[in-house]
Amino acid sequence: MTNKAGGKTTAQHCTECNQLRHDREAARQSGDLSKVSDCTVLLTRHKQEHTDPSR
Ligand SMILES: [Zn+2]
């Protein structure tokens, strides 16, 4: 989801960040290491949206 209306969402309060962290933790708990690294990649990529000043 893009959130263009009403300013920026911080990474700390972003539901997508939280969801990705939750998914990664769940994958870690179940020993699904390939999903853990998938989530890490997705989270890293997604976090760039928070830090990209052009957005
Ligand atoms: Zn986020």
mmCIF file of the protein (N, C-alpha, C, O) and its ligand, coordinates in Angstrom:
data_MODEL
# 
_entry.id   MODEL 
# 
loop_
_entity.id 
_entity.type 
_entity.pdbx_number_of_molecules 
1 polymer     1 
2 non-polymer 1 
# 
_entity_poly.entity_id                      1 
_entity_poly.type                           'polypeptide(L)' 
_entity_poly.nstd_linkage                   no 
_entity_poly.nstd_monomer                   no 
_entity_poly.pdbx_seq_one_letter_code       MTNKAGGKTTAQHCTECNQLRHDREAARQSGDLSKVSDCTVLLTRHKQEHTDPSR 
_entity_poly.pdbx_seq_one_letter_code_can   MTNKAGGKTTAQHCTECNQLRHDREAARQSGDLSKVSDCTVLLTRHKQEHTDPSR 
_entity_poly.pdbx_strand_id                 A 
# 
loop_
_entity_poly_seq.entity_id 
_entity_poly_seq.num 
_entity_poly_seq.mon_id 
_entity_poly_seq.hetero 
1 1  MET n 
1 2  THR n 
1 3  ASN n 
1 4  LYS n 
1 5  ALA n 
1 6  GLY n 
1 7  GLY n 
1 8  LYS n 
1 9  THR n 
1 10 THR n 
1 11 ALA n 
1 12 GLN n 
1 13 HIS n 
1 14 CYS n 
1 15 THR n 
1 16 GLU n 
1 17 CYS n 
1 18 ASN n 
1 19 GLN n 
1 20 LEU n 
1 21 ARG n 
1 22 HIS n 
1 23 ASP n 
1 24 ARG n 
1 25 GLU n 
1 26 ALA n 
1 27 ALA n 
1 28 ARG n 
1 29 GLN n 
1 30 SER n 
1 31 GLY n 
1 32 ASP n 
1 33 LEU n 
1 34 SER n 
1 35 LYS n 
1 36 VAL n 
1 37 SER n 
1 38 ASP n 
1 39 CYS n 
1 40 THR n 
1 41 VAL n 
1 42 LEU n 
1 43 LEU n 
1 44 THR n 
1 45 ARG n 
1 46 HIS n 
1 47 LYS n 
1 48 GLN n 
1 49 GLU n 
1 50 HIS n 
1 51 THR n 
1 52 ASP n 
1 53 PRO n 
1 54 SER n 
1 55 ARG n 
# 
loop_
_struct_asym.id 
_struct_asym.entity_id 
A 1 
B 2 
# 
loop_
_chem_comp.id 
_chem_comp.type 
_chem_comp.mon_nstd_flag 
ALA 'L-peptide linking' y 
ARG 'L-peptide linking' y 
ASN 'L-peptide linking' y 
ASP 'L-peptide linking' y 
CYS 'L-peptide linking' y 
GLN 'L-peptide linking' y 
GLU 'L-peptide linking' y 
GLY 'peptide linking'   y 
HIS 'L-peptide linking' y 
LEU 'L-peptide linking' y 
LYS 'L-peptide linking' y 
MET 'L-peptide linking' y 
PRO 'L-peptide linking' y 
SER 'L-peptide linking' y 
THR 'L-peptide linking' y 
VAL 'L-peptide linking' y 
ZN  non-polymer         . 
# 
_pdbx_entity_nonpoly.entity_id   2 
_pdbx_entity_nonpoly.name        ? 
_pdbx_entity_nonpoly.comp_id     ZN 
# 
_pdbx_nonpoly_scheme.asym_id         B 
_pdbx_nonpoly_scheme.entity_id       2 
_pdbx_nonpoly_scheme.mon_id          ZN 
_pdbx_nonpoly_scheme.ndb_seq_num     1 
_pdbx_nonpoly_scheme.pdb_seq_num     101 
_pdbx_nonpoly_scheme.auth_seq_num    101 
_pdbx_nonpoly_scheme.pdb_mon_id      ZN 
_pdbx_nonpoly_scheme.auth_mon_id     ZN 
_pdbx_nonpoly_scheme.pdb_strand_id   A 
_pdbx_nonpoly_scheme.pdb_ins_code    . 
# 
loop_
_atom_site.group_PDB 
_atom_site.id 
_atom_site.type_symbol 
_atom_site.label_atom_id 
_atom_site.label_alt_id 
_atom_site.label_comp_id 
_atom_site.label_asym_id 
_atom_site.label_entity_id 
_atom_site.label_seq_id 
_atom_site.pdbx_PDB_ins_code 
_atom_site.Cartn_x 
_atom_site.Cartn_y 
_atom_site.Cartn_z 
_atom_site.occupancy 
_atom_site.B_iso_or_equiv 
_atom_site.pdbx_formal_charge 
_atom_site.auth_seq_id 
_atom_site.auth_comp_id 
_atom_site.auth_asym_id 
_atom_site.auth_atom_id 
_atom_site.pdbx_PDB_model_num 
ATOM   1   N  N  . MET A 1 1  ? 0.833  -1.202  0.000  1.00 0.00 ? 1   MET A N  1 
ATOM   2   C  CA . MET A 1 1  ? 0.000  0.000   0.000  1.00 0.00 ? 1   MET A CA 1 
ATOM   3   C  C  . MET A 1 1  ? 0.866  1.250   0.000  1.00 0.00 ? 1   MET A C  1 
ATOM   4   O  O  . MET A 1 1  ? 1.830  1.354   0.758  1.00 0.00 ? 1   MET A O  1 
ATOM   5   N  N  . THR A 1 2  ? 0.519  2.166   -0.835 1.00 0.00 ? 2   THR A N  1 
ATOM   6   C  CA . THR A 1 2  ? 1.181  3.457   -0.753 1.00 0.00 ? 2   THR A CA 1 
ATOM   7   C  C  . THR A 1 2  ? 0.380  4.365   0.168  1.00 0.00 ? 2   THR A C  1 
ATOM   8   O  O  . THR A 1 2  ? -0.846 4.291   0.250  1.00 0.00 ? 2   THR A O  1 
ATOM   9   N  N  . ASN A 1 3  ? 1.107  5.207   0.843  1.00 0.00 ? 3   ASN A N  1 
ATOM   10  C  CA . ASN A 1 3  ? 0.467  6.109   1.792  1.00 0.00 ? 3   ASN A CA 1 
ATOM   11  C  C  . ASN A 1 3  ? 0.868  7.525   1.443  1.00 0.00 ? 3   ASN A C  1 
ATOM   12  O  O  . ASN A 1 3  ? 1.768  8.101   2.055  1.00 0.00 ? 3   ASN A O  1 
ATOM   13  N  N  . LYS A 1 4  ? 0.199  8.073   0.468  1.00 0.00 ? 4   LYS A N  1 
ATOM   14  C  CA . LYS A 1 4  ? 0.602  9.392   -0.002 1.00 0.00 ? 4   LYS A CA 1 
ATOM   15  C  C  . LYS A 1 4  ? -0.096 10.509  0.768  1.00 0.00 ? 4   LYS A C  1 
ATOM   16  O  O  . LYS A 1 4  ? 0.423  11.620  0.877  1.00 0.00 ? 4   LYS A O  1 
ATOM   17  N  N  . ALA A 1 5  ? -1.249 10.210  1.287  1.00 0.00 ? 5   ALA A N  1 
ATOM   18  C  CA . ALA A 1 5  ? -2.000 11.239  1.991  1.00 0.00 ? 5   ALA A CA 1 
ATOM   19  C  C  . ALA A 1 5  ? -1.556 11.334  3.441  1.00 0.00 ? 5   ALA A C  1 
ATOM   20  O  O  . ALA A 1 5  ? -1.477 10.330  4.148  1.00 0.00 ? 5   ALA A O  1 
ATOM   21  N  N  . GLY A 1 6  ? -1.274 12.529  3.864  1.00 0.00 ? 6   GLY A N  1 
ATOM   22  C  CA . GLY A 1 6  ? -1.073 12.748  5.291  1.00 0.00 ? 6   GLY A CA 1 
ATOM   23  C  C  . GLY A 1 6  ? 0.285  12.421  5.838  1.00 0.00 ? 6   GLY A C  1 
ATOM   24  O  O  . GLY A 1 6  ? 0.398  11.919  6.956  1.00 0.00 ? 6   GLY A O  1 
ATOM   25  N  N  . GLY A 1 7  ? 1.334  12.696  5.069  1.00 0.00 ? 7   GLY A N  1 
ATOM   26  C  CA . GLY A 1 7  ? 2.663  12.630  5.644  1.00 0.00 ? 7   GLY A CA 1 
ATOM   27  C  C  . GLY A 1 7  ? 3.225  11.230  5.750  1.00 0.00 ? 7   GLY A C  1 
ATOM   28  O  O  . GLY A 1 7  ? 2.653  10.274  5.227  1.00 0.00 ? 7   GLY A O  1 
ATOM   29  N  N  . LYS A 1 8  ? 4.349  11.119  6.432  1.00 0.00 ? 8   LYS A N  1 
ATOM   30  C  CA . LYS A 1 8  ? 5.095  9.872   6.427  1.00 0.00 ? 8   LYS A CA 1 
ATOM   31  C  C  . LYS A 1 8  ? 4.756  8.968   7.595  1.00 0.00 ? 8   LYS A C  1 
ATOM   32  O  O  . LYS A 1 8  ? 4.388  9.404   8.686  1.00 0.00 ? 8   LYS A O  1 
ATOM   33  N  N  . THR A 1 9  ? 4.896  7.721   7.313  1.00 0.00 ? 9   THR A N  1 
ATOM   34  C  CA . THR A 1 9  ? 4.773  6.705   8.348  1.00 0.00 ? 9   THR A CA 1 
ATOM   35  C  C  . THR A 1 9  ? 6.179  6.322   8.783  1.00 0.00 ? 9   THR A C  1 
ATOM   36  O  O  . THR A 1 9  ? 7.024  6.035   7.935  1.00 0.00 ? 9   THR A O  1 
ATOM   37  N  N  . THR A 1 10 ? 6.441  6.310   10.046 1.00 0.00 ? 10  THR A N  1 
ATOM   38  C  CA . THR A 1 10 ? 7.752  5.898   10.503 1.00 0.00 ? 10  THR A CA 1 
ATOM   39  C  C  . THR A 1 10 ? 7.852  4.384   10.494 1.00 0.00 ? 10  THR A C  1 
ATOM   40  O  O  . THR A 1 10 ? 6.852  3.674   10.600 1.00 0.00 ? 10  THR A O  1 
ATOM   41  N  N  . ALA A 1 11 ? 9.081  3.907   10.365 1.00 0.00 ? 11  ALA A N  1 
ATOM   42  C  CA . ALA A 1 11 ? 9.300  2.460   10.348 1.00 0.00 ? 11  ALA A CA 1 
ATOM   43  C  C  . ALA A 1 11 ? 8.814  1.805   11.629 1.00 0.00 ? 11  ALA A C  1 
ATOM   44  O  O  . ALA A 1 11 ? 8.369  0.658   11.624 1.00 0.00 ? 11  ALA A O  1 
ATOM   45  N  N  . GLN A 1 12 ? 8.905  2.550   12.733 1.00 0.00 ? 12  GLN A N  1 
ATOM   46  C  CA . GLN A 1 12 ? 8.511  1.991   14.024 1.00 0.00 ? 12  GLN A CA 1 
ATOM   47  C  C  . GLN A 1 12 ? 7.020  1.708   14.097 1.00 0.00 ? 12  GLN A C  1 
ATOM   48  O  O  . GLN A 1 12 ? 6.583  0.783   14.781 1.00 0.00 ? 12  GLN A O  1 
ATOM   49  N  N  . HIS A 1 13 ? 6.248  2.513   13.385 1.00 0.00 ? 13  HIS A N  1 
ATOM   50  C  CA . HIS A 1 13 ? 4.800  2.381   13.478 1.00 0.00 ? 13  HIS A CA 1 
ATOM   51  C  C  . HIS A 1 13 ? 4.165  1.872   12.197 1.00 0.00 ? 13  HIS A C  1 
ATOM   52  O  O  . HIS A 1 13 ? 2.952  1.969   12.011 1.00 0.00 ? 13  HIS A O  1 
ATOM   53  N  N  . CYS A 1 14 ? 4.986  1.334   11.324 1.00 0.00 ? 14  CYS A N  1 
ATOM   54  C  CA . CYS A 1 14 ? 4.491  0.874   10.038 1.00 0.00 ? 14  CYS A CA 1 
ATOM   55  C  C  . CYS A 1 14 ? 3.963  -0.550  10.161 1.00 0.00 ? 14  CYS A C  1 
ATOM   56  O  O  . CYS A 1 14 ? 4.677  -1.445  10.614 1.00 0.00 ? 14  CYS A O  1 
ATOM   57  N  N  . THR A 1 15 ? 2.728  -0.756  9.765  1.00 0.00 ? 15  THR A N  1 
ATOM   58  C  CA . THR A 1 15 ? 2.154  -2.102  9.874  1.00 0.00 ? 15  THR A CA 1 
ATOM   59  C  C  . THR A 1 15 ? 2.855  -3.092  8.961  1.00 0.00 ? 15  THR A C  1 
ATOM   60  O  O  . THR A 1 15 ? 2.967  -4.274  9.285  1.00 0.00 ? 15  THR A O  1 
ATOM   61  N  N  . GLU A 1 16 ? 3.327  -2.609  7.818  1.00 0.00 ? 16  GLU A N  1 
ATOM   62  C  CA . GLU A 1 16 ? 4.016  -3.527  6.914  1.00 0.00 ? 16  GLU A CA 1 
ATOM   63  C  C  . GLU A 1 16 ? 5.343  -3.998  7.506  1.00 0.00 ? 16  GLU A C  1 
ATOM   64  O  O  . GLU A 1 16 ? 5.690  -5.176  7.415  1.00 0.00 ? 16  GLU A O  1 
ATOM   65  N  N  . CYS A 1 17 ? 6.080  -3.067  8.113  1.00 0.00 ? 17  CYS A N  1 
ATOM   66  C  CA . CYS A 1 17 ? 7.309  -3.452  8.809  1.00 0.00 ? 17  CYS A CA 1 
ATOM   67  C  C  . CYS A 1 17 ? 7.005  -4.470  9.900  1.00 0.00 ? 17  CYS A C  1 
ATOM   68  O  O  . CYS A 1 17 ? 7.681  -5.491  10.020 1.00 0.00 ? 17  CYS A O  1 
ATOM   69  N  N  . ASN A 1 18 ? 5.989  -4.179  10.683 1.00 0.00 ? 18  ASN A N  1 
ATOM   70  C  CA . ASN A 1 18 ? 5.638  -5.073  11.783 1.00 0.00 ? 18  ASN A CA 1 
ATOM   71  C  C  . ASN A 1 18 ? 5.225  -6.440  11.273 1.00 0.00 ? 18  ASN A C  1 
ATOM   72  O  O  . ASN A 1 18 ? 5.584  -7.463  11.856 1.00 0.00 ? 18  ASN A O  1 
ATOM   73  N  N  . GLN A 1 19 ? 4.466  -6.456  10.177 1.00 0.00 ? 19  GLN A N  1 
ATOM   74  C  CA . GLN A 1 19 ? 4.034  -7.715  9.599  1.00 0.00 ? 19  GLN A CA 1 
ATOM   75  C  C  . GLN A 1 19 ? 5.226  -8.529  9.112  1.00 0.00 ? 19  GLN A C  1 
ATOM   76  O  O  . GLN A 1 19 ? 5.302  -9.736  9.340  1.00 0.00 ? 19  GLN A O  1 
ATOM   77  N  N  . LEU A 1 20 ? 6.158  -7.853  8.439  1.00 0.00 ? 20  LEU A N  1 
ATOM   78  C  CA . LEU A 1 20 ? 7.330  -8.550  7.924  1.00 0.00 ? 20  LEU A CA 1 
ATOM   79  C  C  . LEU A 1 20 ? 8.196  -9.092  9.058  1.00 0.00 ? 20  LEU A C  1 
ATOM   80  O  O  . LEU A 1 20 ? 8.716  -10.206 8.981  1.00 0.00 ? 20  LEU A O  1 
ATOM   81  N  N  . ARG A 1 21 ? 8.343  -8.290  10.111 1.00 0.00 ? 21  ARG A N  1 
ATOM   82  C  CA . ARG A 1 21 ? 9.117  -8.771  11.261 1.00 0.00 ? 21  ARG A CA 1 
ATOM   83  C  C  . ARG A 1 21 ? 8.433  -9.970  11.915 1.00 0.00 ? 21  ARG A C  1 
ATOM   84  O  O  . ARG A 1 21 ? 9.076  -10.943 12.309 1.00 0.00 ? 21  ARG A O  1 
ATOM   85  N  N  . HIS A 1 22 ? 7.114  -9.867  12.016 1.00 0.00 ? 22  HIS A N  1 
ATOM   86  C  CA . HIS A 1 22 ? 6.337  -10.957 12.598 1.00 0.00 ? 22  HIS A CA 1 
ATOM   87  C  C  . HIS A 1 22 ? 6.479  -12.233 11.770 1.00 0.00 ? 22  HIS A C  1 
ATOM   88  O  O  . HIS A 1 22 ? 6.693  -13.316 12.313 1.00 0.00 ? 22  HIS A O  1 
ATOM   89  N  N  . ASP A 1 23 ? 6.358  -12.093 10.456 1.00 0.00 ? 23  ASP A N  1 
ATOM   90  C  CA . ASP A 1 23 ? 6.503  -13.239 9.561  1.00 0.00 ? 23  ASP A CA 1 
ATOM   91  C  C  . ASP A 1 23 ? 7.892  -13.862 9.675  1.00 0.00 ? 23  ASP A C  1 
ATOM   92  O  O  . ASP A 1 23 ? 8.044  -15.083 9.693  1.00 0.00 ? 23  ASP A O  1 
ATOM   93  N  N  . ARG A 1 24 ? 8.903  -12.992 9.752  1.00 0.00 ? 24  ARG A N  1 
ATOM   94  C  CA . ARG A 1 24 ? 10.269 -13.497 9.841  1.00 0.00 ? 24  ARG A CA 1 
ATOM   95  C  C  . ARG A 1 24 ? 10.473 -14.258 11.140 1.00 0.00 ? 24  ARG A C  1 
ATOM   96  O  O  . ARG A 1 24 ? 11.108 -15.312 11.165 1.00 0.00 ? 24  ARG A O  1 
ATOM   97  N  N  . GLU A 1 25 ? 9.925  -13.707 12.219 1.00 0.00 ? 25  GLU A N  1 
ATOM   98  C  CA . GLU A 1 25 ? 10.066 -14.372 13.511 1.00 0.00 ? 25  GLU A CA 1 
ATOM   99  C  C  . GLU A 1 25 ? 9.332  -15.712 13.510 1.00 0.00 ? 25  GLU A C  1 
ATOM   100 O  O  . GLU A 1 25 ? 9.838  -16.703 14.037 1.00 0.00 ? 25  GLU A O  1 
ATOM   101 N  N  . ALA A 1 26 ? 8.145  -15.739 12.921 1.00 0.00 ? 26  ALA A N  1 
ATOM   102 C  CA . ALA A 1 26 ? 7.380  -16.987 12.828 1.00 0.00 ? 26  ALA A CA 1 
ATOM   103 C  C  . ALA A 1 26 ? 8.125  -18.028 12.002 1.00 0.00 ? 26  ALA A C  1 
ATOM   104 O  O  . ALA A 1 26 ? 8.144  -19.209 12.349 1.00 0.00 ? 26  ALA A O  1 
ATOM   105 N  N  . ALA A 1 27 ? 8.732  -17.587 10.914 1.00 0.00 ? 27  ALA A N  1 
ATOM   106 C  CA . ALA A 1 27 ? 9.505  -18.496 10.075 1.00 0.00 ? 27  ALA A CA 1 
ATOM   107 C  C  . ALA A 1 27 ? 10.721 -19.026 10.832 1.00 0.00 ? 27  ALA A C  1 
ATOM   108 O  O  . ALA A 1 27 ? 11.068 -20.201 10.719 1.00 0.00 ? 27  ALA A O  1 
ATOM   109 N  N  . ARG A 1 28 ? 11.355 -18.162 11.592 1.00 0.00 ? 28  ARG A N  1 
ATOM   110 C  CA . ARG A 1 28 ? 12.507 -18.571 12.396 1.00 0.00 ? 28  ARG A CA 1 
ATOM   111 C  C  . ARG A 1 28 ? 12.105 -19.622 13.422 1.00 0.00 ? 28  ARG A C  1 
ATOM   112 O  O  . ARG A 1 28 ? 12.797 -20.620 13.625 1.00 0.00 ? 28  ARG A O  1 
ATOM   113 N  N  . GLN A 1 29 ? 10.969 -19.371 14.060 1.00 0.00 ? 29  GLN A N  1 
ATOM   114 C  CA . GLN A 1 29 ? 10.462 -20.313 15.063 1.00 0.00 ? 29  GLN A CA 1 
ATOM   115 C  C  . GLN A 1 29 ? 10.194 -21.691 14.452 1.00 0.00 ? 29  GLN A C  1 
ATOM   116 O  O  . GLN A 1 29 ? 10.426 -22.719 15.089 1.00 0.00 ? 29  GLN A O  1 
ATOM   117 N  N  . SER A 1 30 ? 9.705  -21.697 13.212 1.00 0.00 ? 30  SER A N  1 
ATOM   118 C  CA . SER A 1 30 ? 9.375  -22.972 12.578 1.00 0.00 ? 30  SER A CA 1 
ATOM   119 C  C  . SER A 1 30 ? 10.544 -23.563 11.791 1.00 0.00 ? 30  SER A C  1 
ATOM   120 O  O  . SER A 1 30 ? 10.402 -24.594 11.134 1.00 0.00 ? 30  SER A O  1 
ATOM   121 N  N  . GLY A 1 31 ? 11.692 -22.906 11.864 1.00 0.00 ? 31  GLY A N  1 
ATOM   122 C  CA . GLY A 1 31 ? 12.888 -23.440 11.248 1.00 0.00 ? 31  GLY A CA 1 
ATOM   123 C  C  . GLY A 1 31 ? 12.934 -23.283 9.735  1.00 0.00 ? 31  GLY A C  1 
ATOM   124 O  O  . GLY A 1 31 ? 13.716 -23.958 9.065  1.00 0.00 ? 31  GLY A O  1 
ATOM   125 N  N  . ASP A 1 32 ? 12.107 -22.402 9.197  1.00 0.00 ? 32  ASP A N  1 
ATOM   126 C  CA . ASP A 1 32 ? 12.053 -22.187 7.754  1.00 0.00 ? 32  ASP A CA 1 
ATOM   127 C  C  . ASP A 1 32 ? 13.042 -21.091 7.364  1.00 0.00 ? 32  ASP A C  1 
ATOM   128 O  O  . ASP A 1 32 ? 12.677 -19.928 7.194  1.00 0.00 ? 32  ASP A O  1 
ATOM   129 N  N  . LEU A 1 33 ? 14.295 -21.496 7.229  1.00 0.00 ? 33  LEU A N  1 
ATOM   130 C  CA . LEU A 1 33 ? 15.357 -20.501 7.068  1.00 0.00 ? 33  LEU A CA 1 
ATOM   131 C  C  . LEU A 1 33 ? 15.300 -19.793 5.723  1.00 0.00 ? 33  LEU A C  1 
ATOM   132 O  O  . LEU A 1 33 ? 15.735 -18.647 5.610  1.00 0.00 ? 33  LEU A O  1 
ATOM   133 N  N  . SER A 1 34 ? 14.775 -20.453 4.712  1.00 0.00 ? 34  SER A N  1 
ATOM   134 C  CA . SER A 1 34 ? 14.674 -19.755 3.425  1.00 0.00 ? 34  SER A CA 1 
ATOM   135 C  C  . SER A 1 34 ? 13.622 -18.654 3.490  1.00 0.00 ? 34  SER A C  1 
ATOM   136 O  O  . SER A 1 34 ? 13.771 -17.605 2.863  1.00 0.00 ? 34  SER A O  1 
ATOM   137 N  N  . LYS A 1 35 ? 12.565 -18.895 4.248  1.00 0.00 ? 35  LYS A N  1 
ATOM   138 C  CA . LYS A 1 35 ? 11.568 -17.838 4.430  1.00 0.00 ? 35  LYS A CA 1 
ATOM   139 C  C  . LYS A 1 35 ? 12.103 -16.710 5.303  1.00 0.00 ? 35  LYS A C  1 
ATOM   140 O  O  . LYS A 1 35 ? 11.776 -15.542 5.095  1.00 0.00 ? 35  LYS A O  1 
ATOM   141 N  N  . VAL A 1 36 ? 12.925 -17.070 6.277  1.00 0.00 ? 36  VAL A N  1 
ATOM   142 C  CA . VAL A 1 36 ? 13.575 -16.037 7.100  1.00 0.00 ? 36  VAL A CA 1 
ATOM   143 C  C  . VAL A 1 36 ? 14.376 -15.086 6.222  1.00 0.00 ? 36  VAL A C  1 
ATOM   144 O  O  . VAL A 1 36 ? 14.283 -13.867 6.365  1.00 0.00 ? 36  VAL A O  1 
ATOM   145 N  N  . SER A 1 37 ? 15.172 -15.661 5.304  1.00 0.00 ? 37  SER A N  1 
ATOM   146 C  CA . SER A 1 37 ? 15.968 -14.769 4.457  1.00 0.00 ? 37  SER A CA 1 
ATOM   147 C  C  . SER A 1 37 ? 15.103 -14.024 3.457  1.00 0.00 ? 37  SER A C  1 
ATOM   148 O  O  . SER A 1 37 ? 15.408 -12.885 3.106  1.00 0.00 ? 37  SER A O  1 
ATOM   149 N  N  . ASP A 1 38 ? 14.024 -14.652 2.991  1.00 0.00 ? 38  ASP A N  1 
ATOM   150 C  CA . ASP A 1 38 ? 13.065 -13.920 2.145  1.00 0.00 ? 38  ASP A CA 1 
ATOM   151 C  C  . ASP A 1 38 ? 12.528 -12.687 2.860  1.00 0.00 ? 38  ASP A C  1 
ATOM   152 O  O  . ASP A 1 38 ? 12.496 -11.591 2.301  1.00 0.00 ? 38  ASP A O  1 
ATOM   153 N  N  . CYS A 1 39 ? 12.112 -12.884 4.091  1.00 0.00 ? 39  CYS A N  1 
ATOM   154 C  CA . CYS A 1 39 ? 11.541 -11.783 4.855  1.00 0.00 ? 39  CYS A CA 1 
ATOM   155 C  C  . CYS A 1 39 ? 12.572 -10.703 5.122  1.00 0.00 ? 39  CYS A C  1 
ATOM   156 O  O  . CYS A 1 39 ? 12.250 -9.515  5.121  1.00 0.00 ? 39  CYS A O  1 
ATOM   157 N  N  . THR A 1 40 ? 13.821 -11.117 5.353  1.00 0.00 ? 40  THR A N  1 
ATOM   158 C  CA . THR A 1 40 ? 14.883 -10.143 5.564  1.00 0.00 ? 40  THR A CA 1 
ATOM   159 C  C  . THR A 1 40 ? 15.075 -9.276  4.321  1.00 0.00 ? 40  THR A C  1 
ATOM   160 O  O  . THR A 1 40 ? 15.235 -8.059  4.417  1.00 0.00 ? 40  THR A O  1 
ATOM   161 N  N  . VAL A 1 41 ? 15.056 -9.914  3.166  1.00 0.00 ? 41  VAL A N  1 
ATOM   162 C  CA . VAL A 1 41 ? 15.188 -9.177  1.903  1.00 0.00 ? 41  VAL A CA 1 
ATOM   163 C  C  . VAL A 1 41 ? 14.011 -8.221  1.713  1.00 0.00 ? 41  VAL A C  1 
ATOM   164 O  O  . VAL A 1 41 ? 14.199 -7.052  1.375  1.00 0.00 ? 41  VAL A O  1 
ATOM   165 N  N  . LEU A 1 42 ? 12.814 -8.721  1.929  1.00 0.00 ? 42  LEU A N  1 
ATOM   166 C  CA . LEU A 1 42 ? 11.618 -7.891  1.770  1.00 0.00 ? 42  LEU A CA 1 
ATOM   167 C  C  . LEU A 1 42 ? 11.625 -6.715  2.734  1.00 0.00 ? 42  LEU A C  1 
ATOM   168 O  O  . LEU A 1 42 ? 11.266 -5.593  2.377  1.00 0.00 ? 42  LEU A O  1 
ATOM   169 N  N  . LEU A 1 43 ? 12.042 -6.997  3.960  1.00 0.00 ? 43  LEU A N  1 
ATOM   170 C  CA . LEU A 1 43 ? 12.075 -5.952  4.976  1.00 0.00 ? 43  LEU A CA 1 
ATOM   171 C  C  . LEU A 1 43 ? 13.111 -4.893  4.639  1.00 0.00 ? 43  LEU A C  1 
ATOM   172 O  O  . LEU A 1 43 ? 12.860 -3.696  4.778  1.00 0.00 ? 43  LEU A O  1 
ATOM   173 N  N  . THR A 1 44 ? 14.274 -5.344  4.195  1.00 0.00 ? 44  THR A N  1 
ATOM   174 C  CA . THR A 1 44 ? 15.329 -4.400  3.814  1.00 0.00 ? 44  THR A CA 1 
ATOM   175 C  C  . THR A 1 44 ? 14.876 -3.526  2.652  1.00 0.00 ? 44  THR A C  1 
ATOM   176 O  O  . THR A 1 44 ? 15.078 -2.312  2.656  1.00 0.00 ? 44  THR A O  1 
ATOM   177 N  N  . ARG A 1 45 ? 14.263 -4.158  1.661  1.00 0.00 ? 45  ARG A N  1 
ATOM   178 C  CA . ARG A 1 45 ? 13.785 -3.424  0.488  1.00 0.00 ? 45  ARG A CA 1 
ATOM   179 C  C  . ARG A 1 45 ? 12.676 -2.447  0.873  1.00 0.00 ? 45  ARG A C  1 
ATOM   180 O  O  . ARG A 1 45 ? 12.656 -1.296  0.436  1.00 0.00 ? 45  ARG A O  1 
ATOM   181 N  N  . HIS A 1 46 ? 11.765 -2.933  1.693  1.00 0.00 ? 46  HIS A N  1 
ATOM   182 C  CA . HIS A 1 46 ? 10.658 -2.092  2.126  1.00 0.00 ? 46  HIS A CA 1 
ATOM   183 C  C  . HIS A 1 46 ? 11.141 -0.897  2.952  1.00 0.00 ? 46  HIS A C  1 
ATOM   184 O  O  . HIS A 1 46 ? 10.629 0.213   2.806  1.00 0.00 ? 46  HIS A O  1 
ATOM   185 N  N  . LYS A 1 47 ? 12.114 -1.128  3.806  1.00 0.00 ? 47  LYS A N  1 
ATOM   186 C  CA . LYS A 1 47 ? 12.627 -0.045  4.657  1.00 0.00 ? 47  LYS A CA 1 
ATOM   187 C  C  . LYS A 1 47 ? 13.236 1.091   3.865  1.00 0.00 ? 47  LYS A C  1 
ATOM   188 O  O  . LYS A 1 47 ? 13.277 2.230   4.331  1.00 0.00 ? 47  LYS A O  1 
ATOM   189 N  N  . GLN A 1 48 ? 13.710 0.787   2.666  1.00 0.00 ? 48  GLN A N  1 
ATOM   190 C  CA . GLN A 1 48 ? 14.258 1.848   1.819  1.00 0.00 ? 48  GLN A CA 1 
ATOM   191 C  C  . GLN A 1 48 ? 13.196 2.867   1.467  1.00 0.00 ? 48  GLN A C  1 
ATOM   192 O  O  . GLN A 1 48 ? 13.501 4.033   1.217  1.00 0.00 ? 48  GLN A O  1 
ATOM   193 N  N  . GLU A 1 49 ? 11.940 2.423   1.448  1.00 0.00 ? 49  GLU A N  1 
ATOM   194 C  CA . GLU A 1 49 ? 10.851 3.357   1.181  1.00 0.00 ? 49  GLU A CA 1 
ATOM   195 C  C  . GLU A 1 49 ? 10.698 4.392   2.306  1.00 0.00 ? 49  GLU A C  1 
ATOM   196 O  O  . GLU A 1 49 ? 10.224 5.506   2.084  1.00 0.00 ? 49  GLU A O  1 
ATOM   197 N  N  . HIS A 1 50 ? 11.105 4.002   3.499  1.00 0.00 ? 50  HIS A N  1 
ATOM   198 C  CA . HIS A 1 50 ? 11.040 4.944   4.615  1.00 0.00 ? 50  HIS A CA 1 
ATOM   199 C  C  . HIS A 1 50 ? 12.181 5.951   4.573  1.00 0.00 ? 50  HIS A C  1 
ATOM   200 O  O  . HIS A 1 50 ? 12.043 7.087   5.027  1.00 0.00 ? 50  HIS A O  1 
ATOM   201 N  N  . THR A 1 51 ? 13.307 5.516   4.022  1.00 0.00 ? 51  THR A N  1 
ATOM   202 C  CA . THR A 1 51 ? 14.486 6.365   4.060  1.00 0.00 ? 51  THR A CA 1 
ATOM   203 C  C  . THR A 1 51 ? 14.713 7.111   2.750  1.00 0.00 ? 51  THR A C  1 
ATOM   204 O  O  . THR A 1 51 ? 15.515 8.043   2.695  1.00 0.00 ? 51  THR A O  1 
ATOM   205 N  N  . ASP A 1 52 ? 14.005 6.700   1.688  1.00 0.00 ? 52  ASP A N  1 
ATOM   206 C  CA . ASP A 1 52 ? 14.169 7.362   0.400  1.00 0.00 ? 52  ASP A CA 1 
ATOM   207 C  C  . ASP A 1 52 ? 13.558 8.761   0.441  1.00 0.00 ? 52  ASP A C  1 
ATOM   208 O  O  . ASP A 1 52 ? 12.341 8.892   0.573  1.00 0.00 ? 52  ASP A O  1 
ATOM   209 N  N  . PRO A 1 53 ? 14.372 9.802   0.330  1.00 0.00 ? 53  PRO A N  1 
ATOM   210 C  CA . PRO A 1 53 ? 13.863 11.177  0.454  1.00 0.00 ? 53  PRO A CA 1 
ATOM   211 C  C  . PRO A 1 53 ? 13.021 11.622  -0.735 1.00 0.00 ? 53  PRO A C  1 
ATOM   212 O  O  . PRO A 1 53 ? 12.335 12.642  -0.660 1.00 0.00 ? 53  PRO A O  1 
ATOM   213 N  N  . SER A 1 54 ? 13.065 10.871  -1.828 1.00 0.00 ? 54  SER A N  1 
ATOM   214 C  CA . SER A 1 54 ? 12.294 11.280  -3.001 1.00 0.00 ? 54  SER A CA 1 
ATOM   215 C  C  . SER A 1 54 ? 10.817 10.878  -2.908 1.00 0.00 ? 54  SER A C  1 
ATOM   216 O  O  . SER A 1 54 ? 10.006 11.257  -3.753 1.00 0.00 ? 54  SER A O  1 
ATOM   217 N  N  . ARG A 1 55 ? 10.483 10.107  -1.871 1.00 0.00 ? 55  ARG A N  1 
ATOM   218 C  CA . ARG A 1 55 ? 9.102  9.683   -1.721 1.00 0.00 ? 55  ARG A CA 1 
ATOM   219 C  C  . ARG A 1 55 ? 8.307  10.610  -0.849 1.00 0.00 ? 55  ARG A C  1 
ATOM   220 O  O  . ARG A 1 55 ? 7.118  10.382  -0.628 1.00 0.00 ? 55  ARG A O  1 
HETATM 221 ZN ZN . ZN  B 2 .  ? 7.479  0.019   6.844  1.00 0.00 2 101 ZN  A ZN 1 
# 
